[in-house]
Structures are given as structure tokens and as C-alpha cells.
Amino acid sequence: MNGWTVIYTDAFPPAVELRRAVLDEHQIPAVVLNKRDSSYLFGFVELLVQEADAERAKAILGANKEELSIDDPS
């Protein structure tokens, strides 16, 4: 995906979706790319933003770090 960069990676999909929602609230377009294997529970889910928005997105997520903390039930 040209022009997009990964700003967050996690094995727990809801953690990535939560961060995408926060970025959406700040009008930053974000894409979730699921690289997990469908047969086995391994692999990662990536959160991508446009390169021009990467620093701002990281700052927003960093400022909301405590609110974005969720436990992986697995």
C-alpha cells in the first residue's frame, strides 16, 4: 500500500480496532490489515495510516495510552 505506513501492530484484533476508532474520532483515516492465519491463531493485525498523518497519529495514541489498555483474554 503506497503512501501508507504501519503505526501499530498487535496479535489481539480488538486492540487494533480500538486504536483505529480513536484515530477516526480525530479525522485521521486508518486501515486495519489482518495478517492472522484463519485456521490457527497466530499472526498479527496492523494499523496503517497515511505517511503524512503518521506522527500525529502516534502522538494521539500515545496521549491516550491508558485509555487504550485492554487485556487479551487468550
MIBARO-129901 format. One line per field, with one value per residue: residue number from 1; residue in one letter; z, x, y of N, C-alpha, C in turn. Coordinates in Angstrom, 1 decimal. Layout:
// MIBARO-129901
i: NUM, ...
aa: a, ...
nup: Z, ...
neast: X, ...
nnorth: Y, ...
caup: Z, ...
caeast: X, ...
canorth: Y, ...
cup: Z, ...
ceast: X, ...
cnorth: Y, ...
// end
This chain:
// MIBARO-129901
i: 1, 2, 3, 4, 5, 6, 7, 8, 9, 10, 11, 12, 13, 14, 15, 16, 17, 18, 19, 20, 21, 22, 23, 24, 25, 26, 27, 28, 29, 30, 31, 32, 33, 34, 35, 36, 37, 38, 39, 40, 41, 42, 43, 44, 45, 46, 47, 48, 49, 50, 51, 52, 53, 54, 55, 56, 57, 58, 59, 60, 61, 62, 63, 64, 65, 66, 67, 68, 69, 70, 71, 72, 73, 74
aa: m, n, g, w, t, v, i, y, t, d, a, f, p, p, a, v, e, l, r, r, a, v, l, d, e, h, q, i, p, a, v, v, l, n, k, r, d, s, s, y, l, f, g, f, v, e, l, l, v, q, e, a, d, a, e, r, a, k, a, i, l, g, a, n, k, e, e, l, s, i, d, d, p, s
nup: 0.0, -1.1, 0.2, 2.7, 6.1, 8.7, 12.0, 14.3, 15.8, 16.7, 18.2, 19.0, 17.8, 18.6, 20.1, 18.1, 16.6, 18.4, 18.6, 15.9, 15.9, 17.7, 16.2, 14.1, 15.3, 15.5, 12.9, 11.3, 8.7, 8.8, 8.4, 8.9, 8.8, 8.6, 9.3, 10.3, 10.6, 9.3, 10.1, 12.3, 15.4, 15.0, 14.1, 13.1, 13.5, 11.8, 12.1, 9.9, 8.7, 6.6, 5.4, 5.8, 8.0, 10.1, 12.3, 13.8, 14.4, 15.9, 18.1, 19.1, 19.8, 21.7, 23.7, 24.6, 25.9, 28.3, 28.3, 26.2, 26.9, 27.0, 28.1, 26.7, 26.3, 25.8
neast: 0.8, 1.1, 2.2, 1.1, 1.7, 2.8, 1.7, 1.1, 1.0, -0.5, -1.4, -3.9, -6.9, -9.1, -7.7, -6.4, -8.5, -9.7, -7.9, -8.0, -10.5, -10.2, -8.4, -10.1, -12.0, -10.5, -10.3, -8.5, -7.7, -7.6, -6.4, -7.1, -5.2, -5.4, -3.3, -3.5, -3.6, -6.3, -6.9, -5.4, -4.5, -2.4, -0.1, -0.3, -2.1, -2.3, -2.1, -2.6, -1.7, -1.9, 1.2, 1.7, 0.2, 1.2, 3.0, 1.3, -0.8, 0.6, 1.2, -1.3, -2.3, -0.4, -0.9, -3.3, -2.8, -3.3, -6.1, -6.4, -5.6, -6.2, -7.0, -5.7, -7.7, -6.7
nnorth: -1.2, 1.8, 4.9, 4.5, 3.7, 1.5, 1.9, 0.7, -2.6, -5.7, -8.8, -9.1, -8.5, -6.7, -4.7, -3.3, -2.4, -0.7, 1.4, 2.3, 3.4, 5.5, 7.1, 7.7, 9.3, 11.6, 12.4, 11.1, 9.1, 5.6, 2.2, -1.2, -4.0, -7.3, -9.8, -12.3, -15.9, -17.7, -20.3, -21.0, -19.5, -17.4, -14.8, -11.4, -8.2, -5.2, -1.7, 0.9, 4.1, 7.1, 8.2, 11.0, 11.5, 10.0, 10.8, 12.5, 10.7, 8.8, 10.4, 11.0, 8.5, 7.9, 9.8, 8.8, 6.5, 5.1, 4.8, 3.2, 0.7, -2.6, -5.9, -8.9, -11.7, -14.3
caup: 0.0, -1.3, 0.9, 4.0, 7.0, 9.9, 13.3, 15.5, 15.5, 17.8, 17.9, 19.5, 16.9, 19.2, 20.5, 16.9, 16.2, 19.3, 18.1, 14.7, 16.3, 18.3, 15.1, 13.3, 16.1, 15.2, 11.5, 10.7, 8.1, 9.2, 7.8, 9.7, 7.9, 9.4, 8.8, 11.1, 9.8, 9.7, 10.6, 13.5, 16.0, 15.1, 13.2, 13.7, 12.9, 11.7, 11.9, 9.0, 8.3, 5.5, 5.9, 6.2, 9.3, 11.0, 13.5, 14.5, 14.8, 17.0, 19.3, 19.6, 20.5, 22.9, 24.7, 25.1, 26.1, 29.4, 27.9, 25.1, 27.5, 27.2, 28.3, 25.8, 27.1, 25.5
caeast: 0.0, 1.9, 1.7, 0.6, 2.7, 2.3, 2.0, 0.8, 0.8, -0.9, -2.0, -5.3, -7.6, -9.9, -6.8, -6.1, -9.8, -9.9, -7.0, -8.5, -11.7, -9.7, -7.9, -11.3, -12.5, -9.6, -10.4, -7.3, -8.0, -6.7, -6.8, -6.7, -4.7, -5.4, -2.4, -3.6, -4.0, -7.6, -7.0, -4.6, -4.5, -1.1, 0.0, -0.6, -3.0, -1.5, -2.9, -1.9, -2.2, -1.1, 2.5, 1.6, -0.5, 1.8, 3.5, 0.2, -1.5, 1.3, 1.1, -2.7, -2.4, 0.5, -1.6, -4.5, -2.3, -4.0, -7.5, -6.4, -5.1, -7.2, -6.3, -6.0, -8.2, -6.1
canorth: 0.0, 3.0, 6.1, 4.1, 3.2, 0.8, 2.6, -0.2, -4.0, -6.4, -10.1, -9.1, -7.6, -5.6, -3.7, -2.6, -1.7, 0.4, 2.5, 2.8, 4.2, 6.8, 7.9, 8.1, 10.4, 12.7, 12.6, 10.5, 7.8, 4.5, 0.9, -2.3, -5.1, -8.5, -10.8, -13.5, -17.1, -18.0, -21.7, -21.0, -18.2, -16.8, -13.7, -10.0, -7.3, -4.0, -0.4, 1.7, 5.5, 7.7, 8.7, 12.4, 11.5, 9.1, 11.4, 13.0, 9.6, 8.2, 11.3, 10.9, 7.2, 7.9, 10.6, 8.1, 5.1, 4.4, 4.5, 2.2, -0.5, -3.7, -7.2, -10.0, -12.8, -15.6
cup: 0.0, -0.5, 2.3, 4.8, 8.2, 11.2, 14.5, 15.0, 16.8, 17.4, 18.3, 18.7, 17.5, 19.7, 19.3, 16.5, 17.1, 18.9, 16.8, 15.0, 16.9, 17.2, 14.3, 14.0, 15.8, 13.7, 10.8, 10.0, 8.5, 8.6, 8.7, 8.7, 8.8, 8.7, 9.6, 10.2, 10.3, 10.3, 12.0, 14.1, 16.1, 14.0, 13.9, 12.9, 12.9, 11.5, 11.0, 8.8, 7.2, 6.1, 6.4, 7.6, 10.4, 12.3, 14.4, 15.1, 16.0, 18.3, 19.9, 20.4, 21.8, 24.0, 25.3, 25.5, 27.2, 29.0, 26.9, 25.6, 27.7, 27.4, 27.3, 26.6, 26.8, 26.3
ceast: 0.9, 1.3, 1.2, 1.8, 2.1, 2.7, 1.7, 0.5, 0.5, -1.4, -3.4, -6.1, -8.4, -9.0, -6.5, -7.4, -10.1, -9.1, -7.4, -9.7, -11.2, -9.2, -9.1, -11.9, -11.7, -9.4, -9.0, -7.7, -7.0, -7.3, -6.3, -6.4, -4.5, -4.5, -2.4, -4.0, -5.4, -7.8, -6.4, -4.5, -3.1, -1.0, -0.4, -1.6, -2.3, -2.5, -2.0, -2.5, -1.4, 0.1, 2.5, 1.0, 0.1, 2.3, 2.3, -0.6, -0.8, 1.2, -0.3, -2.8, -1.5, -0.2, -2.8, -4.1, -3.0, -5.4, -7.5, -5.9, -6.3, -6.4, -6.7, -6.5, -7.5, -4.9
cnorth: 1.2, 4.2, 5.8, 3.5, 2.5, 1.6, 1.8, -1.6, -4.7, -7.8, -10.1, -8.0, -6.5, -4.4, -2.7, -1.8, -0.5, 1.6, 3.1, 3.7, 5.5, 7.7, 8.5, 9.3, 11.7, 13.0, 12.2, 9.2, 6.7, 3.2, -0.2, -3.5, -6.3, -9.5, -12.1, -14.7, -17.4, -19.4, -21.8, -19.6, -17.6, -15.8, -12.4, -9.2, -5.9, -2.8, 0.5, 3.1, 6.0, 8.3, 10.1, 12.5, 10.7, 9.7, 11.9, 11.8, 8.9, 9.1, 11.1, 9.5, 7.2, 8.7, 9.9, 6.7, 4.4, 4.0, 3.4, 0.8, -1.5, -5.0, -8.2, -11.2, -14.2, -15.8
// end
